[in-house]
């Protein structure tokens, strides 16, 4: 345990806990993200000396000093200036008796590994460090992670800048809501204060702060908005930051409402949801109000690929496919969107779950990709029973995910068992689907009739009598007529497709 961690772990909160129970809200860590600039320095000072509303249900209240912990992330971008920022934050944290944790991140290298955007990489690194530290501290004091708070020093000016930045890039209500007051554990208690107000507070207390020279570099969008756009807008309205704050609050409330409506709609529209895949009812999505449909599509894409950097045009492209009732498109981070068989299928570009080329022992089990299991066993046909009717009833009961076939017709010895070959569809495969009275059909046509999306067909398990033998069962879809049970069947071969927990596999 580090010296900083030891100091935190041995501290006791000043607040009294409710009798009879431990109040984790009053001992959970509060991480202050401090860069050394005026705003974050003011956050540290106010957290240590004044009342703040950290959205824990108490309103504005003093925070127990023992809960506070400063985090500084050195991006290693500005040489000696970055080192001096780090020393400044260590020093002021020490002055107020608050433990300080410094994390160093090579943001340039991190940006090179992603989209090259240094600003985005720095932001991701800061929040990742804050979450990691908050989790570590929660473990030390024995409280739930959700009780922790991560405080940032965003101001009304930052909110106005972000509003214009998102408007310039192009965005929806969520983007125009700008910086929310709270997102999960992250709280911004200074959103109603301006940068100038915080600078004045520090001056009155005789506290200096650090200035980042890159804040004046208008090549960065935020600096461009701060120095080129906002001054012009403020000529028309000196209280621009306060006005935009009200606008952002209104948009944020409306966005939260529409998000909840869209979440309910999405649950109703979802027909399948697996890792890296979501399938929505395309016809019903097309009939949904466009404001909700956009949100449903956006949320579904982000479920499939959380790191996707979506723009309005990507969502619009998917909705055009839905309106056309067919077609495909590729959106950022390699997400494939395809409308077929009445479904909008969104799939992450990951390795396809292809059926395993392997022997299935009878009796026995074979694990398939995607957590599925193919099982085979022998069971005597019930005496004095219409065996074909018994097999049909079994297939209906299991919705085609389990079948009863004639073991001998499948090439399996009724006494000693045997083995069957399992692989995927082959080009030119033909079978005689059960119920078609001996008529042959291409396997590709059968899969098309069963509305199996083209991208999923390679993963359909096909059970054969051998590597080059005839098809016994297209798992979960149809058995071959030649393997059906007949009145004279004495030994049944039961084949079942299920997930790893034993539940019938959902197609």
N, C-alpha and C positions, 0 to 999 in steps of 0.2 A: 504494500500500500504506500502511495506517495505521501510526502509530508503534508501536502495540501489535503489529501484525502483523510489523513489522520486528524487534522485540525477539525475537519467537518464532522467526522464520525464521533468525536468526543464532545462536541458542543451539545448543549441542551437548550431547547426553545424557551423563550421568556413567557409565552402565553400559557395560561392554565388550560389544561385539557378538560373537556366535559367529564363530569364524574361518571365512573363506571365504564368508560370507553376511551380508547385512544383516538384522538382527532388527527388523522393523518394530514388534513388540510393545513394544520398549523405547524407541521414539521417537515412537510414535503419541500424539496429544494426549489429555489428560484434562481435560475441561471440568467445572468445579465450579459448580453452580447455587447461587448465594448471594443470599439475600434481605436478610440482615442480622439475622435473628432468631437466637435462641440455637442452634438445631440446625444451621442452615447455617453460622453462624460457627464452630461446633465442627468441622464438616466441613472447612472451610478450614484450621483450625489442625491437625487431625489429618493431613490430606493433606500438609501442609507439614513436619510434625515427627515423625510416627509411621508405623507400618506399617499398611496397610489392605489388605483383600482386595477387589480390583476385578474379580475373576472373569476373570483373564487366564491362569489356569493356574499361577500362581506362589504361590497362597495369600497369606497376609499378608506384605507386602513394602513397603519404602519406595518411593515414587514419585519418579523423577527430577524435581527442581524444574523443569527446563526443559520438561517435558511438561505442567505444570499451567497452567491458564488459567481465570480467574474470569469467570463471566457473571452479570450482574445485569440483570433486566428491570424497568424502571420502568413500572408499569401506569397511571400518571397518574390515580390514583383518590383520593389522600389529600393533595393539595395540598403544603404545605410539609413535611409528614411524609415524603412520598414522596421529595422532594428531599433531605432529610436522610438517609434510608435509602441513597440512591444515593451520597452523599458518604461515609457511613460505610463502605460496601463498598469504594469506591475507596481509602479510607485504609488499611483493614486489609490489603487485597491488596498495597498498596505496602509496608506494614510487613514483610510476608513475602516481598517481592520477586517477586510473581506478577503477570503481566500481567492487566489487567482490561478487559473489554469490557462496555459498557452499551448496552442496546437499549431504546428508548422505544416503547411501544405504547399507543394509545388504546383501552383495553379496553372502555370504555363504548360506544364506536362499534362495536367489533367484536361485542359482545354484541347490539347493536341489529340488526346485519346477519344474525344467526343466530336463536337461540331466546330471546334476552333474558337468559340466565343468565350473570351476570358472573363467577361462580366458574369455570364451564366455559370461558368465553372467555379468562380469565386463564391457566388451565392450558394450553389449546391454544397460546396465544401464547408461553408460556415454553418449552414443548417444541419448538415450531417454531423459535424463536430458537436454542435449544441445538443442534438438528440442523443448522441453517444454519451456525452458528459451527464446529461440529465438522467439517463438510464443507470449509469454507474452510481450516481449519488442516491437514486431511489433504492437501489439494492443495498447500499450501505446503511441507510436509515430504516429500511424495512417498510417502505410504503409503496403503494401501487404507482406505476408509471404515469397513469392519467392524472394523478394529484400534482405532479410537478408542473412548473411554469417556466417557459423560456421567454424572456422579455427582450424586445427589440426597441430601438430608439426612433422608429419611424414617426415623423411629424406630419402636420397638416400640409406642409410644403411638399414632403415626399409623396403624399397622397395625390396632390395636384399634379406633380410631375409624372407620376405613374399613369394618371388618367390621360394626360396628353400623349405620353409615350405609347400607350396601348391604342389610343385613337389613331395615331400616326401609322402604327403597324396594321391596324384593322382588327377589330375585336367585336365581341358581343357584350351582353349585359354583365357577364362575370368579369370581363376585362375592364369595363367602364366602372365597375364597383371599386376598382383600384385595390388598395391595400385594405384587407379586412381587419376589423378590430381584434378578432381572434380567429385562429384556425387550429383546432385541436388544442395542443398545449402551448402554442405560440400566441403570446398576447402583446399588444402594442398600446401601452397605457398613455403615450404622449401624442396620440393622433389629433387631439384637440388643441395642441400647442404648436406655435410656429417656431421656425429655426431662430428668428430674431429674438423671440421671447426667451428661448433657452440660452442664447448667447448673453443676453442681458442678465439673466439669473446667475450665470457663472461669473460675469464681471463684478456683480454686486458682492459675490462671495470671495472675490480675489482668486479665482481658479482659472488657470490657463488651459488650453487644449491644443491639439495637434491639427494642422491643416494638411490635407492631401492635395498635392499639386495636380493630380489627374482630374480633380473635380472641376478644373477650369478648362480641360481639354474637350472642346466641342466636337471632336471626332466621335466621342461617346454620346449615344442618344440622350442619356439623362442629362449630361452636361449641356448638350445643345438645347434641350427643353428648358433647363434652368436658366441659361444665360441669354438665349435668343427668343424663346417663345413666351415664357411667363412674364418677363418685363413688359412686353407689348400688351399682353392681356390685362396686366395690372393697371395699365393706363386707363382702361375702361372701368375697372372695378378694383379698388384698393383692397377690398376684403375677398379677393378671389379665392384664397385658400379656404376660408370659412364657407363660402358659397359652394365650392366644389365638394367640401366635406359633407355638407347636407345632401348634395346630389348623390354622392357615393353611398351614403347611408340608405337613401331611398332605393337606389338601384340594388344595393346589397340585399335589402329586405325582399324586394321583388324577385331577385335572382334566387334567393333561398326558397321562396314559395314555388317558383317554376321548377326548380330542381327537385323538390319533393313530389310535385305532380308528375314530372318526367320519370322519376324513379318508380312510381306506381305503374305508369304506362309501360315502362320497360319490363317490369316483372310480368305483366299480362302478355307482352309481345314475345317474350323469350320462349323458344321451343327447345333449345339445347344450349348448355353451357358447360364446356370442358376447359381444361388448361389450354390456353392459346387458341380457343375457338368459342365463338358465340353465334347462334343462329336465331334470327328474328323472323316473325311472320311478316313477309314483305307486303302482302295485300293490306293487312290491317295497319301496318306502318304508313303505307301510302295514303290511307284515309285519316291519319292522325293530323291534328293541327300542326302546321309546319314549325311553329315555335317550340312545340314539345318534341316533334320528330327530330329536329336538329340536336336537341339535348340527349335524346335516346341514343342516336347514332354516335355522338361524341363520347358518351359514357361507355357504350359498348366497345368502341375502338380502344379506349383507355383501359378497359378491363382486359382486353386481349393483349395489349402492348402498352403498359403504363408509361414507358419512356417516349412514346410517340409525341412529336412536336406538331400538334395539329393547328391548322389554320382554317378559316371559314370556307375556303375554296375546296378543301379536302372533304369536309362534311357535305358541301353542296354536290360534289361529284358523286358521293355515295347515294344521296337522295335522288339524283338524276337516274341512277341505275334502278332504284326502287320504282320510280315513276314509269320507266320504260319496261319494267318487269323482266328484264334480262340484261346481261352484260357483266363485265368485270373491270376492276381498276385496282391499281396498287397505290397505297398511300404511305406517308413517311414511316421509316423504320421497317419497311418491308411487310406491312399488313396488306393482305389480299382481301378485297371485297368482291363478292360475287353473288348475283341473284340467279337462282335456278330452282325449279320445282316449288315455286312459291315461297322460298326462304331467302333472306339476306344472310349470307354466311360471311362472317369476318374471321379471318384466320391469320395468326402470327406466322411469319416465315421461320418456322422451326423444322427440325427433322420430322418427316412424315412417320407416323406410327404404322409401319408396314408389318404385315403378318409374318410370323416366324416360319422359316423353312425347317421343319423338324418332324420327327416321328411322335405320334401320340399313342402311348401304350394303352391297350384295352384289357383290363381296367387301368385307369390312370388319369393324370392331369397334365396339362401343358400351359405354362405361363406365356401370355402374349404381350406385346408392347401395349402401353397405356393402362397397365394394371388389370387386364382382362385374363380370364382363365377359361380354357376349354377342357371339359371333363368328359370321360367316357366310362361307361360301366355296362355290365351284362345283367339282365334280369329275366327270369322265366316268364313266359306269357301266362296270364291268369287263366286257369282252367274254366271251362264252361262259359267263356266270354267271347264276344264278337271282337276279335283282336284288332281288325282294321278300325272299327268304331272306337275302341279303347285308345288306339294310337292317335286318332283324329282329336278326341277329347283332350288328350294330354297336350297336343300341340296348341289347341285353342287356349287351354288353361295357362300355358306358359307364353302365350303371345308369340310363338315361333322361336323363342330363345332356347327351347329344349324340345327335342324330337325323339320319337321312338321308331326305330327302323328294324328291318329283318336282319339279324346279325349275319346269317349265312349269305344273304344277298350282298352284304357289304364286304364279304371276304374275310369275316372274323369267325374263328372256330368257336362253336357254341360251348365247348368244354374248356379249352385251354386259353381262349381269348386270342389276342394277336396284336396288330398295330396298324395304324392308319397314318397317312402322310398329310401334313398340314402346311399350306403355303398360301400365296395370294393369287388373284386372277392372272391368267396367262392370255396373251393374244390368241384369238381363235378358239378359246374354250367354248364347248357346247355341252349342254345337258338336256335331260328330259324332265322339266320341272314337275314336281308332284302336283297332281290335279289337272294336268293338261293331256292326260290319257295317252302318253307315249309320244306326243309331239315334241320335237327338239326345238331348242332356242339358244341363241348365243348368250353367253354369260354377260357380255356387255349390255345386251338388250334387257336382260333380267334385272341388272343393277339399275339401269335407267328407269325401268318400270317401278322398281322399289324406291325410286327417288333418292338414291345414294349420290351425294355430290361427287363430281368427277375427282375433286382433290382428295376424297376419302376412300376411293375405290381400292387403291393399293393396299389399304389396311384391312380389307374384308377377309377374314379367314376362310379358306376353302379346304374342306376335308375330302381327301381322295383315297382310293384304294392303294395307291403307291405314287412315287414321284412322277411317273408318266401314266398313272392309272386313271380310271374314270372318276367323275365327281360323285361323292356320296351326299355331301351337305354343304351348301353355301351358308355358313354359320349365321344364324339369326334371320335368314331370308327364305330359303327354300331348299328342301331335300330333293333328291333325284327320284323320279317315279319308279325306277328299277330297283330301288332299295326299300320300297314301301312294305308295310306289313300286309300279309295276306292271311286268309283263314287258316292256312296250314302252318303259320309261323309258330315256332316253339320257343325260340330264344330271342329276346329283344335287345337291341343295342340302343342305349340311351346316351345321347350327346347333348351337352348343355354348355351354353356360353354365358359366363357371369363375370362380375368384377371380382377383385381380389378378396372382398369381404363376403362373397357368396351371393350377393344380390344379383338379380338378372341384369345383364348388361343393357343399358339404355342406348338405343340407336338414335 
